[in-house]
């Protein structure tokens, strides 16, 4: 442990700032990396080059563990804290361990959450770096995404103003096709060596995209929660300010570019995926891509350094990759494939602990059906995090609200509420078992939890098919608080895995959605609204029907309705629309109303954050 454990437990920030951090060079040397393998970002963090994977390709992979959770409450259930605690305990037991988690968005950090580095004595450090700019990956995502958005409106304006001949000269000033234009020539089936070889008809098809302003699906992004810019009007002013149209802003981590960062396997794959991003359609309903706009290459340049995982450390001084940050209720909600691939080689003979966002119905299902499908990796074990208070809420307890004191029902023993709520845990265990992977339950224990309550959770977990359930006190005790969990995870990782995807890719879009709705959410079926029906027809015609499904729904319920707790039954899942993230490589059905730009609460966390001008230390970050 690189920090002394104290009681009562200080704040997360105080613990992190008291830690005796190991120089990142020491951690690099310990895992076999040299300075030629990394780009250093100060003393305590570095970016690791992807060619390291080739150097260690013959090493056997480490054991691969995914940490997920029950359906969370607005308070969060300590999934990242448990991920760090488990990693620290395995390190304490003498195992080689690598932790892989996402980089948090500044939206929740300054809004309602205050950070996502773990908590108490189970954290990633330096905490301030982790929760704020880190190495600038999210800024790179924002820059690349907004470059694409600017390219869309600029192209519309210039096509309005220029004739076909002038547009061709503007795009090919030297009389030659730019390298990216050959992809468009192939797409259109046009054979020509130079622009001069084009017929008037082909010249128009080649250079005029005819983007339908009413069919643009791409918003701009910023990594701050800001509800006032969810819906905006662009192009106000003179004709030099562009064509007016309605648009909006999403938060940066909801960008398809962020999803691509997490799923790309190398720079070539990154470039191809960025080129496939669909921004909308033309007036004939044909998809228009970043490649068509000639901007994919520049976007890749902005993203090339961001593709390298960020090396940091846990409070036990063990190595950790912090990389990518897609939301789990909108995108696939997992850290990057390249981070996991590198970690599995660097921790050969040991364990890689990665984490999926929100509950098992969100991040874990997408980990299995999207991330594992692309990476080819297979997990050895799933850890499901639960809390007694959350299970009581799912058993019918009072509403839980972030920033509001917990009702008394969550502060005293109530076995009746708890036992009803364990149905939610059992549902998630059964979902994980459908992928053929052993399951271990971690009960993130709070001081009000009683031994009888912990035992009730244990019995329910085993009855549902888990290997066991273990009380964890890592927040207050660090690596000593999850030793039982670590032993259980090691044992589970030795068990055989009969891994299987939930659905094959070659079945119709509707069938894939219905399988997820019935098997994971417990719905009786799916209602496809008119817009969704139209998109299914369109995407099937365009050949997108072989893509996996990334369901976009609330994380606060197994269903589409955030108010339905426990295990909702007897309902039909409504799919109001389906959108395509062709670059990322999935379709995402919209179940209910989804927000891609959060808003700030009445009392945002940023009100606590400041800089101590005497010491230069950050204060108030939690």
N, C-alpha and C positions, 0 to 999 in steps of 0.2 A: 504494500500500500504506500502510495507516495504522499499520503496525508494522514495526520493523526486523527483517530476517531474520538469525538467528544460527545458528552451528554450534558444537557439537552442538545439535540442536533441543531447546529447553526443553519443559516440559510444556504441554499444551493450555491449562491455566488460566493459567500464567505468560505465555504468548503473548497470551492474551485480555486479561489485566490490564495488559499493557504497551502495548496498542494505544491510539493517540491517536484516540479515537472522535469522529466528526463529530456535531455536534448534529443531532438528528432534524429540526429546523426547516430546516437546510441541505439535507438530502436531500429533504424535502418540496418545497422551492422548486425544486430541480433537476428534479423530475418533474412539476411543475405543480400542486402542491397548496397550498392556503392553510390557515390555522388554522381557518377555518370548515369545512374538509373533514375534520377529524380531532378526536379526543379525545386530548390529550397525557397520557402516563403518565411523567412525569419528563422528563429531558433526551434520552433515547436510545431511546424507543419511543413509539408512538402507535397508536391504532385509527383506521382509515380508514372514513368513512361510505360506505354503499353507493350513495347518490345521486350519487357521483362518476361512477359508471358511466354514468348518463344524460347527464351533462355532456360526457363524452368518447365518446359512442356512435358518432359519425360517423368517429372515427379508425379507420384500418385496423389489424387485429390484428398484433402482433409474431409472429415465428416461434415455434413451440411445440415444446419438446423435453422428452421424458420420460426420466428417468434410472432405470434398473432394474439388475438384477444376475443373475449365475449363482446356482445354489443355494448359499446361504451356509453357512459353518461357524459354530460358536458364537462365533468371534472377530469375526465381521462382516468384510466385505470392503472397507469404505471408501466405501460408496455416497454418503453425505451429504458426506463429505470431497471426493469427486470432483464432486458437484453444485456445491459451493462453489468448488472449484478451477476448474471449467469456467466458471462465472459470472465469477470474478475475471479469468480469461484473456481472455474476451470484452470485459470492461471495459477491460483493458489494451490491447486491439487497437482501442479507440476506439468500440466498439459500445454501444448502449443496452441494458442488461440488467436483468432482474428475476429474483430467485431466489424460488421458492415451495416451502416444505417444511413438514412437520408439526411440531407441538409435542410434545416427548417426554413420556412418562408418568413420574411420580415413582417408579413401581414399579421399572423397570429402573435408573433413575438412582441410587436408593439401594440397589439389590440387586446386579445383576451387571454393568451397563453403564457407569454413571458419567456418562452424558450422551449427547446425540446432536446436538450443535451443529456437527458436522464434527470436524476435528482438525488439529493442527499449524498450518501457515500457510494453511489453507483452512477457515474457520469463519464462523459467524454470531455476532455480538457485540451487546451484552454477554452473555458466556457464562453467567454465574450467573443472570441474569434468564431467559435462554432455557430453561435446564434446570430451573428451579424454578417459581415461581408465575407468571411472565410477567405477564399482565394478568388472571389468574383464570378463564380460559375453562374449564379442566378442573374447577375448583371449581363453576362454574355448571352444568356437565353433571352433576356429582355431586348438586348440590342439586335440580335439576329431576328427575332420575331417582329420587332417594330420596323426593321429594315424591309422585311417582306410586306408589311402593311403599307408602308410608304410607297413601295414599288407598285402596289395595286392601284392606289389613287393617282399616282403620277402617270401610270400607263393609260388610265381612263381619260385623264385630262389631255394628254398629248395625242391620243387617237382621235379625240374630239376635234383637235385643232389642226391636225396635219392630214394632207392627202396621202393616198397609198404610196405614191412615189417618194414624197418627202419623209414619210415614216420609215420607209426602207433605207433611205440615205442616212437618216438619223441613227438607225440601229446598226447599220453597216457602213460607217464613214470611210473605211478603207476599201470598200468594194468586195470584202470577203466575209464569209460566215464566221462568226465567233464560234469557239469550240462547243459551247452549250447549244448552239442552234442546230447542230446535227441531230440531237435528240428530238427536236421538234420536227425536223425534216422527216425523220423516220416515223414519228408518230402520225404525221399527215400522209405518209406514203409518197412524198415528193422527191424526185431525183433531180438534183442540180448541183453543180460544182461551185458556182458563184451566184450572187443575187441577180446578176445580169442574165443568167440562164432561165430565170423564172418567167412564166407567162403572167400577164396581168392578173388572171384569176388566182394562180398559185402565189403570186406576190401578196395579194390581199390575204389569202388564207395563212400564209407564213408569218406575216408581220402584224396583222390586225387581230388581236385577241377577242375583241367584241365582248368584253366582260359585262355581264348583266349586273348593274349596280344593286338590283333588288335580290340578287342571289348570292351576294358575298357573305360568307360565313365567318370570315376572319375578323376578329376584333384586334385592338391594340392591347398591350399589357403593361402593368406596373406592379412591383412587388410590395405594395402598401394597400391595406384594406381601405377602400374609398368608394362607398356606395353612390356618391354623387356623380360618378362617371360611368356607372353601369350602362346608361343609355345616353348617347350624345348625338349631336348633328355635326357632321364634318362639312368643310368647304364653304362656310359662310364668308361673305365678303365679296370680292370681285371675281371675275372669271379666272384670274391668275391664282386664285386660292383653291382651285379645283371645283369639281362638281359636288353640289350639296347632296348628302345622303345620310341616312340614319346609321349609326354604328354604336360602339360601346367599348368598354375596357374590361378585360379579365385580369385576375391576379396572375403574375408571371408563372407560378408553379402549375397553373392550369393550362399553360401553353402546350401545343403539340410539340414544340421544339424541346420542351423539358421532358416530355414522354419519350421523344427520340433519344435524347441524351442518356436516359436510363436504359434504353433497349438496344442501342447501337453496339456492335461488337468490335468495330475498328473504324478508322477514319474513312475508308472506302464505303463501308456500310452507312456511316453517318452522312456522307455526301449523297448517297443514293436515296436515303430516307428523306433527307431535307428536300431533294428534288421532287419527291413524290407528294409533298404536302399540297392538298387541294384547298384553294382559297375561295372557291365558289364555282359557278358555271358561266359559260358564255350564253349569248341570247338563244342558242340552239340547244341549251341544256347539256353541253359537253363540259367535262371538268377542266378547270384551268389550274395549273400547278405552278409551284415556285420555279421549276425548270422552264416552263413556258415564259415566265417573266424574266428569265436570265439572271435571277438573283440568288439561286441556290449555291453557286460557287462562293460568292461573297459571304453568305450566311455561314458556310462551312469554315471559312477563314476566321470568322468571329468565334466559332465554337470549337476549333481544333484543340486549344489548350484546356478548355472545359472538359473535354473527354477523358483527361487523365484524372484518376481518383485522388482524393485528398487524404494524405496520411496524417493521423493524429494519434492520441493515446487515451486509454481509460485511466481511471484513478488507481489502478493497479500497475500502471506503466506498460500495459500491453498494447499492441498495435491495433489501430482502428482506421477503417476507411469511411469517410463521410462524403457521399457522392450522390448527386441528383436529388430532386425533391418533388416528384409528381404527387398530386393529391390522390387519395385512394377512393374518394366517392365520385370523382370526375374522371381521373386517369387511372393508371394501374397501381399507383401507391407503393412502389418498391424502389429501393436503391438500385444502383446500376448493375447491369450484367458484367461489365468489365471489372468492377470492384470485386464482385463475388468470384469471378474467374481467377483474378490475380491472387486473392486471399486464399482460395482453395489450394493453390500451388505453394504459396509462401508459408502456409500453415500445414503443409503436408505431414500426415501422421497425427494431426491434431484435430481441431474443430474450427469451423467458421459459423458464427452466430449472426444471422441476418434478420431483418425485421420487416413485416408487412403492415401497411397502414390500416388503422381502424380495426373493425372486427373481422373474424374469419370469413364472413360472408362478403366482405369487400376485398381487402388487401390479400388475404391468403388465397382465395379462389382465383384472383388475377395472377398471383405469384405462380400458382400451379398451371393454369390454363394459358397464360400469356408469356410470362417471363421464362418459365421452365421450357415451354415449347420452343421459344426462340434460342435460348442458351444451350439446350440439350442437357442441362444439369438436373439431377434428381435429389430431392431432400431425403435425409435419413431419419428425420424426426421433426415433429411440429410441437411447439410449446404454446399452450393457450393460457393467457393471463386473465385472471378473474379477481374481483374483489367482493367481499361479503356485502358491502354497501350497495354495489351495483346490482348484485343478484337480488337483494331485497327490493330494489326499485323495480326490477323485472318481475318480482312477485306481487306487485301491486302497491308498493310503498309510495310515499309522497314524491312529488316532482323534485328533481335535483337541478339547481340553477348555479352556474359558475358565479362566484363572488358573493353568494348568499349563504349564511350559516346553514349547516346540515340540519334537517328536522330530527327530532329526538329518536325517531324510529331507527335511524342509522347509527345511533350512539349507544344502544343497549341491545341485549340479546333478544332476538325475535326469530325463533326457528320456523315458525309458520310462514312468515314472509319469505325467509331464505329458501326453504324447501320448495315453495312454489316457483321461486326465481331460478332455481337450479335447472329448470327445463330449458332455459336459454343456453346455459353452459352445455347441457347434453346435446342440444341441436348443433352447436358449433363442433363439438367432438365428433358427432356422427358425420358432419360435412367433411371434416379433415380425414376421417377414416375412409371415406369414399375414394380418396386418391391413393389408398393403399399404403399410407405412411403411419408409423406409430405416433401416439399422442401422449404428451405429459402435460399436466395442469399445474400452473404456478399460481398460488393464492397470495397475492400481494397484501400482506397482513397489516392492518391498522391497529392502534392501541385498544380500540373499543371491541375488536373481534374476540369472541370467546373460543375456548377449546371445543365446545360442543358445536359451534358454528363451523369451525374448520373441519371437524369430523363429518358434519353433514355434507359439506362440499366434496370431501374426499370420497364418501360413499356414492354420491351422485355421479361423480366423474368416472369412477371405476365401473359403475352400472352401465354407463353410456359407452364404454369401450376404451377409456383412457388407461394408460399403464399405471397411473397413480396421480395424486394431487398433493402438493407440498407447500406448507406455509413458508413464506419468504419475508425476511426482515432486512433486506439489503439496503433499504433507504437509510436505516439507522445504523446498521452493522456492516455495510459494505460486503466484501467477499465472504465474510463469515455467516452472512444471513441467507445465502442460497446454496450452501454446500450439499444439502439433501437433494435439492433440485438438480444440481450439477451431476451428482452420482446417478440419479434417475435418468437424466438425459444421456449420459455415457452408456448406461445399460440399454436404453431404447435404441441408440444408434447401432448397437450390435445385432439388433433384430432384423429379420429379412424384410425388405420393402418390395411390395407388389405394386409399383407405381403405375397409375393410369390417369389419363385425362378424363375430364367429366364428359366431353363430347368430341367427336371427330370434326375435322374442318370441312369435310366434303358433304355435309348435310345442309339443307336449306337454312337461311338466316332465322326464320321463325322457329324452326326446331331447336336450334342452339339456344335461343332466348328462353324458350319454354322449358328446356332441360334445367337451365340455371334457376329459373323461377320456381320450379317444382322441387328440385333436389336440394337447393341451398336455402331458398327463402321460404319454402313450405307453402307456396301459393297453390291454389287449385288449378290455375291456368293463367293465360295472358290475354288481355284485351289490347289489340293493336288499333290505335286511333288512326284516322284518315291519313294524317301526315306520315305516320310510321309505315302504313301500308304502301304509300306512294314511294317512300324511300327504299323499302324492301324491293319493290319492282325495279327502281332505278339502279340500285347497287348490284342487283343480280344481273341486269343487262350490261353494266360496266365491268363485271367480273370481280367485284369486291365481295361476293358472297362466300368466298373461301377464307375470309379473314376471321380470326377469333373475335369473341364478344367481350367488350369492356362495359359492364353495366354501370350506368350513372344513376345513383340513388342515394337517399339519406343513409348516413352511417349510424343513426341513432335508433334504428329499428331493423329487424330482419326483413320487414316489408318496405313499401315505398312511403309509408306514413310515419313520420318521426314520433307521433304520439302513441303508436301501437307498440307496447313493450312486451317483454316475455317472448312467447312464440305465437305470433298471430296465426289464426286458422280461418278457413272458410272464406278466403278472399281471392279476387282476381287481380293480378298485377297489371296496372295500366302502363302501356308504353306509348307516350304521346308523340315521340319523334325518334328518329335514328340519324346519327351523324357519322361521318367517316373521317377517321384519322389515318389516312392512307399511308402517310410517311411513317408514323409510329407503327402501323400495321394492325389496326383493329377498327371495328365498328363500335360506336357507343350509343346504345339505346338510352333515352331519357325517361326515367320512371318518376313521375310527379314533377314538381317544380324544383329545378336545380339552380343554385347560385354559383356563378364562376367568379364573382367578385364579392368578397365579404364586406361587411361594414364595421365601423368602430363602435364599441359599446359606449354607454354614457360615461363610464369611468375607465378609459383605456389604460393599459399597463405602461404606456410611454410616459405617463405622469409621474412614475416612480423612478424613471431612468435618467441618470445625469452623470457628469464627470466630476470626480473629486479633484479640484484644481491644485490641491497641495500634493497629492500622491500620484495623480494621473490615472487613477483606477476608475473603472466603470462602477457605478452604484445603482442599486434598484432593479437589476436584471434578475429575474427569478426563474 
